[in-house]
């Protein structure tokens, strides 16, 4: 599509009260700027992000996802403000869609509404009960946009207007090129406002059209409170999409699913579950209050109250309550409760008893535990890695395994039980009754 997109991401975001650049604050697992770039790429190959505050950090984080984005720096010293930021863009195409990096809820369809509207200057607006903080959109009797007034510069009558600027614009590139240089900073903030282009367009008898948009979708994130509201909306979208595709969710409002998670096939996700990172859930049942992070769960049931840490692949397996798995592959395994399985490979038919631990860290390095097929691991077993347990082995309860165990063996190293008669009475000085 022959349209350029410019994303404004130069601001300090002081109201976030954070050392993290505003556009790098995350919702549902990704930075706000990530979402707006991702949706923009569905429309065009010419995307420019305008930066200033912590520009190197923003570019570094976005380069993890995108390699073909243009970045430019705003000359804040000479041209502060949104209009000054736009001067640094060099769009390739004849139409320029101007977005904000703190609008993570915008989607492709929202952008297309602008692109499909004819006109040299198109802007976005919505009505709200409390317009404080927004620029007011001033219209004439024919509802044509005459100007946008920033709240700091608005009169008392203008502040009473409830039609506000949503901050997204579509311009003809030629109009921008000809008129950005005409912007003035004659205002209380001494900044160059992009909104003044509306007044310039009117002076040139160019009709400015306003598209009324959804306030929630076009929400700009200016505080941690706004961030939390955007998170709620994003979570509803994510979960609605999965439920419409056939996923069963118990009390979905209590479930947290990050945007990069995949859920395939017929699955049940119970209340209190968190699915994080690049996790993939396939034909499985994730029970109450489990956490799954950057792992694959396939044809398995997990929990309740289990934690699957990154780089685990669990297939045809039962994981019970209070079991923690980290960087492990389990295929056809039963681990009922209260175990830690880290840096391990465990094969089909194996039963992991309560209280089993893979001792995978010696204070310097991590080591692997390999357990074969049809191994019965008794309760309270410790595997001191690196160690390999071959097929068809029994590990007796209470055993600490410090060396490899051959196929068909029993491993046991309990200390013989010693019983001293009447010791209780001798110790506490009580007579035997």
Secondary structure as GFF3:
##gff-version 3
##sequence-region A 1 433
A	DSSP	beta_strand	4	9	.	.	.	ID=ss1
A	DSSP	three_ten_helix	14	16	.	.	.	ID=ss2
A	DSSP	three_ten_helix	22	24	.	.	.	ID=ss3
A	DSSP	beta_strand	26	27	.	.	.	ID=ss4
A	DSSP	beta_strand	30	31	.	.	.	ID=ss5
A	DSSP	alpha_helix	32	40	.	.	.	ID=ss6
A	DSSP	beta_strand	47	51	.	.	.	ID=ss7
A	DSSP	alpha_helix	55	62	.	.	.	ID=ss8
A	DSSP	beta_strand	70	73	.	.	.	ID=ss9
A	DSSP	alpha_helix	82	86	.	.	.	ID=ss10
A	DSSP	beta_strand	95	100	.	.	.	ID=ss11
A	DSSP	alpha_helix	108	115	.	.	.	ID=ss12
A	DSSP	beta_strand	121	127	.	.	.	ID=ss13
A	DSSP	beta_strand	136	139	.	.	.	ID=ss14
A	DSSP	beta_strand	145	149	.	.	.	ID=ss15
A	DSSP	three_ten_helix	151	153	.	.	.	ID=ss16
A	DSSP	alpha_helix	156	159	.	.	.	ID=ss17
A	DSSP	beta_strand	163	172	.	.	.	ID=ss18
A	DSSP	alpha_helix	173	179	.	.	.	ID=ss19
A	DSSP	three_ten_helix	180	182	.	.	.	ID=ss20
A	DSSP	alpha_helix	196	203	.	.	.	ID=ss21
A	DSSP	beta_strand	208	212	.	.	.	ID=ss22
A	DSSP	alpha_helix	224	244	.	.	.	ID=ss23
A	DSSP	beta_strand	248	249	.	.	.	ID=ss24
A	DSSP	three_ten_helix	252	254	.	.	.	ID=ss25
A	DSSP	beta_strand	256	257	.	.	.	ID=ss26
A	DSSP	beta_strand	262	264	.	.	.	ID=ss27
A	DSSP	beta_strand	268	269	.	.	.	ID=ss28
A	DSSP	beta_strand	274	276	.	.	.	ID=ss29
A	DSSP	beta_strand	280	282	.	.	.	ID=ss30
A	DSSP	beta_strand	285	286	.	.	.	ID=ss31
A	DSSP	beta_strand	291	293	.	.	.	ID=ss32
A	DSSP	beta_strand	296	298	.	.	.	ID=ss33
A	DSSP	beta_strand	301	302	.	.	.	ID=ss34
A	DSSP	beta_strand	307	308	.	.	.	ID=ss35
A	DSSP	beta_strand	313	315	.	.	.	ID=ss36
A	DSSP	beta_strand	318	326	.	.	.	ID=ss37
A	DSSP	beta_strand	329	331	.	.	.	ID=ss38
A	DSSP	beta_strand	334	342	.	.	.	ID=ss39
A	DSSP	beta_strand	344	346	.	.	.	ID=ss40
A	DSSP	beta_strand	351	352	.	.	.	ID=ss41
A	DSSP	beta_strand	357	359	.	.	.	ID=ss42
A	DSSP	beta_strand	369	371	.	.	.	ID=ss43
A	DSSP	beta_strand	376	377	.	.	.	ID=ss44
A	DSSP	beta_strand	382	384	.	.	.	ID=ss45
A	DSSP	beta_strand	387	389	.	.	.	ID=ss46
A	DSSP	beta_strand	394	395	.	.	.	ID=ss47
A	DSSP	beta_strand	400	401	.	.	.	ID=ss48
A	DSSP	beta_strand	410	411	.	.	.	ID=ss49
A	DSSP	alpha_helix	423	428	.	.	.	ID=ss50
###
